[in-house]
Amino acid sequence: MVNIAIVGTGNISQAHIAGILELPAERCQIVALVDIFPEKAEEKKTKFKLSNATVFSSHEEMLKSDLQIDLVHVCTPPYTHAEIAINSMNAKKNVLVEKPMATCLKECDEMLAAEKANNVTMSVVAQNRFRDTVYKLKELAESGVAGKVRAAHVDSLWWRGHCYYDLWWRGLWEKEGGGPTLNHAVHQIDMINWIQNGLPTEVTAVLSNVMHDNSEVEDISFAILKYADGALAEVTSSVVHHGEGQSITLQCEHAKITTPFSVEAELSQPNGFPTKNTALMQKITEQYNAMPHLAYEGHTGQIENVVAALEKGVRPNITGADGRITIELITAIYKAGFQKKTVSLPIAESDDYYTFDGILKNVVHFYKKSGSVTSLGDAEITTGSFDTKK
């Protein structure tokens, strides 16, 4: 039995709680709910009927208690992730940290050092890897059936109302750490790193805030990534796109494959113009359809993987190292956008952008935050429109 504590009981905690409750009760249970506004934790305790969970007003209080805790879910604002994760690991607890892993590379490295020093397990949330359509795209790309990836189009398109940034910690560089590039496109940036098996060598970017004048941070960015083999990728990170479409399109040597799934393939005619390669399209479709469905998807899938890793004494599929390279690419996008120049990777420890203080020294404040509320209510939230099996 894995005893779980949820630290931070805001909107995203509901996906964690629901995911845990979807798993067999004999495998894991929620024993603690923590929030600096304890009434929020009490609300979640009541809503999800977690009668056996103890409510705490701080993670320090929880860690000092005698409660048996095996796994801490860190579901707080980004600027607190490193502190809570490190304190938990120093108390010999395993951790699952919500995206983004941290606000900077220095914090990521400190978290990785704490994991190693305490011989515990850290995983970083990248729940979209646990979706049928995403894992199958990765499998198709690695199979080589479509050829090498030559160009990728990564769309992290969301829409958020003006009041979204009135929440007390959002829209502030020092607390949220960034806008949709960090907090929304983190999913798609993780996926392109996963599919490409690593980072690009160069990044160029443009950042702006076009619809949220109550926020310091960007609400849209465009980035171009260049890889060592010459391949390119474009990444759009936005909270101003109606329709909330998230997708990855891989233009490969022989075919285009996408998530949500589609395939197109051409052959050359003698004059160089295209004709459909229906045989290859059929082959790729059949290969895609033959892949098994995942037993659990989204947050449930990742939580199950972490619980299974603890049960078996193995590493989870998504590690702290995976979370770090996502932060490295996001950091490069911010650096390129702020400095209005192409940035090379990797980012060195001597770089200003390695530390959060260094990032804050260089950020562009698009507007001044004008609203601050402790809660926006408990209304439904959107967590992505990737299609899933029915």
N, C-alpha and C positions, 0 to 999 in steps of 0.2 A: 504493500500500500504506500503510495506516494502522497504525503501530506503537503498541501499547497497553500501558500499565502498570496493574496492579491494586494499589491501595494499601489494605490491610486484607483479610485472607484468611479472615475468619470466615464465618458461615453464608450471608449474602447474596451474598458473592463468587461462590458457586457458580452463582447465576442469571446473573451477568455473564459468567463464564467459559463456561458452557454456551451462552449467547446468542452470544458471539463465535465460538465453534467451530461454531455452526450456519450462520454466514455463509460465503460462498465464501472459501477460504484466500487467494486472490489479492487480496482486498479489505482484509483486516486480519489481524493476528497479535498474540499476547501475547508481549511481550519482557521483561517484568519483573513480579515478584511481591514485594510489600513487606508486612512485618508486624513489629511490635515483638516478637512471638514467632516468630522465623524458622522454627522447626520446623513451624508451621502453614502457612507459605508452601511449605515443602518438601513437606508432605503433599499440598497442592493440585497442586504441580508433578508429583508422582508419580501422583496419582489421575487427572489429566486429560492425562497424557502430554505435558507442556509442556517438552520437552527443551531447547528453545531459549531458555527464559525464565531470566533472571538473578534470583536471590533477594537482596533487600536487607533490612536490619533497621530502616531508617527512610526516609521519603520524602526527607529532606535528603540522605542518602547516595546515593539514586537520582538526584536532580537534579544532584548534583555529578559523577556519572559521565559517561563519554563516550557512553553508550548513546543511540541515536537514538529519541526518544519523541515521538509526535505527540499522543497523547490519554491523559490520566490519569483512571482511574476511582477515585473516592473512596468507599470502602466501609467506612469506619471509624465508630466511635461519633460521635454528633451533635456533641459538644463540640469535636471536632477538625476538622470539615468546613471551616470558614472558613480556618483556618491552612493546611491542606494545599492547599486549592484556590487560595488567594491566592499561596502560595509557588510552586505549579506554574505559575500564570498569569504570575507575575513572571519565571519561567524560560522564558516564551514557549510553554508547553504549553497545549493545549486541555483542558478538563475536563468530565467527566460526574460530577455529585455525587449520591450516593444521598440519598433522602429521610431526614429533613427537610433542607432546604437548609442551615439553620444553626439556632442556638439562639435568635436574636433578630434584629430588624430591622436593628440597627446592623451586625451581621456580614453580613447580606444586602447592605446598601448598600456595605460595604467590598469584598465579592466582586464586585459589579457594577462598582465603580470600577476594580478591578484588571483586569477583562475589557476595559473600554473603554480603559484606559491602555496595555494591551499588545496591543490589536488581535487578541485571540484569541476563541475561542468557548467559552461555558459553557452547559451544559444541566443541568437538574435532573431526577432520575428521577421520573417519574409514569407508570409503565409500563401502568397500567390504561386510559389513553387509547388505548393500542394493543391494544385488544380489540374484536372485532367488535361485541359487544353494547353496549359503551360508546360507541364512535364512532357507531354507528347511532342510539343514543338522542339523542346530540348533534345529529345530522343531522335526526332527526324533530322535535326541539324547535325547531330553527332554521327548518325548512320552514314552520312555522305550521299544519300540518295538524291539530294537536290544539288550536290556540289558544294564548294566552299562558299561561305557568306562573303558577299562582295559589298553590299550596302544594307544597312538596317534602318528602319524607321520606327522610332519608339515614341508612342503617344501616351502621355499621362494627362488626360484631359478631364478636369473636374469643374464643378461650378459651386461657388460658395457665396451666400448673400453678404451684404455689407456688415450685418450684425455678427457674422461669424467671428470677426476679429475684435469684437467687444469683450470676449472672454478674457479674463484677467491676464493670462499668460501668453495669449496668441498675439501675433503682430508685433512682438518685441524681439529684436535681435538677441538680447541678453537672456531671454527666457525660451522663446520658441526655436531660436537658432537659425531661422530662415523661413522662407515661404514654401510654396509648393515644390520647389526643387529639392528641398530637404525632407519635407513632411508628407508629400504625396508621391512625387516621382521616385522616391526611395524604392518603391516596389519595382517599378520598371527598370530602374538603374541596376538594382540587384539582379534582375532577370537577364539583362544584356551582359553584365559581367559573367553570370553563370553560363549563358549560352556561348559566349566568346572565350570562356575559360581564362579570364583575366582582364586587365585594364588596357585602355588605349595608351598610346605614347604621347598624344597631343590633344588639347581641348581648346576650342574657341567658343565664346558664348556672349549673348546679349540678355540683359535683365531689365525688367520694367515693372511698374505698378500702374495699371490702367483702369482699375475699377474700385479700389479699396483705399480711400483717402484717410481712413482711420487706422492705418497699419504702416509701420516702418519698413516692412519687408516686401520683397517682390511678390507679385501675384501671377507673373508669367515669365518664363525664360525659354530661350532657344539655344541649344548647344550642338556643336559639331564635334564628333570624336574621330580621330584618325588612329588606326592600328598599325602595328609594325609591318604587317604584310600589305599595307596600302588600303585596306578596306575602310569604309567610312560608315558612321552612324549619325543620325540626327535625333535629338531628344527634345521633345516639347513638354514642358512642365507648366501646368496652368490650373488656376481655379476660376477662370473666366469663360470656360468653354461650355456652352449649353449642350446637353445630351450626355455628358460624363462618359465619354468613350475612352477606354483603355485598350491599347493594342500594341502588338509588336509584329512588324513585317520584315521578313528576311528575304532580301533579293539575292539569291544564290546563283551559281554558275548555270545551272540547268533549269531552275524553277523558282517561283516565289511561293513561300509558305508563311502562314500567318497564324496568330492567335488573336481573336477567335478564329477557328480553323477555316482556311480556304487554301486553294492551290491553283496556280496558273503556271503554264510552261509553254515555251515556244521553241521551234526549230527554225533555222534559216532557210529561206528559199535561195535559189541561185542568184537573185538580185540583192540579197541581204535583208529583205523584208521578212516579217515573221509569218509562220503558220503554226497552228496549235499542235503541241506535242501531247496528244490525248493519251497515248500509251503510258507516258511517264506520269501524267496527272492521275490516271487510274491506279498506277502502281503505288504512288505516294498516298493516295486516299485509302487504298486497301491496307497499306502498312499502318497508317494512322488508326484506322478502325479496328485493326487486330490487336492494338495495345490494350492491356487490361485497364479497367477503371480503378481509381484509387478508392480504398475503403473509406477514407475520410478526406474531406477537402477543407481548404482555408485554414482558419485558426485551429479548428478541431484536428485537422491533419498534422499540423506542426506540433501541437500539444501532445498528440498521441505519439509522435515520433520521439519527442523529448522524454516522455514517460517511459517509452519502450527502451530508450538508451540507458536511462537510470536503472531500469529493471535488469538489463542485460550487462551493464557495466561497459558500454561501448560509447562512441562519440555520436551525437545527433547529426542528422544530415546537414544542418545549417549551424555553423560554428561562429565564434567571435571573430575569427579571421575573415569569414565571409562578410560579416557586418562591417569590419574595418575597411575593406577595399571599396565597399559602397560609399562609406564616408569619404574615402580618398577621392573618388571620382566626383562626388558632389562638391567637395572642397575645391577641386580644380575648376569646376564650372563657375563657382562663385568668384574665385580668383581671376579667372579669365574675363568674367563679366565686369567686375569692379575695375580691373586694370586695363580693360579694353585691348587685350593682346592675347596671342596664343600662349598657352601654358603647357610646359612639358611635365610628364609624370615619370617616376614617382615624385612625391612631395617630400623634401628632406626635413629632418628635425630642426635644421637651422632656419627654415622658411617661416616667415611671420604667420603663415596660414596653418602651421602645424598646431598652434595653440589657440584656444578660444579668445584669449585676450588679444592675440595678434589679428584674428579674424575681425573682432569687434573694432579694432583700431582702423580697419580698412573698409568696413561696410558702407554702403550707400543707404542713408535714411530717406526713403522715398516720401514719407509723410510722417506726421507726429500722431501717435496713438491717441485717440480722443475719447474712447469709451472703456470702461472696466467694470465687469460684472463677475460675480463668483460662479454663476451658473447660467447656462442657456436652456435649462430644462432637460427633460429626459425623452425628448422626441426622437423618432427614428433617425438613424444616421446611415449614410451610404458608404460602403467599403469596397466598391469596385464593381464593374459590370462585365468582367470576364465570364463567358458562358460556362456553365457546368453541366454535368450529366443530370438528366431528369430522373 
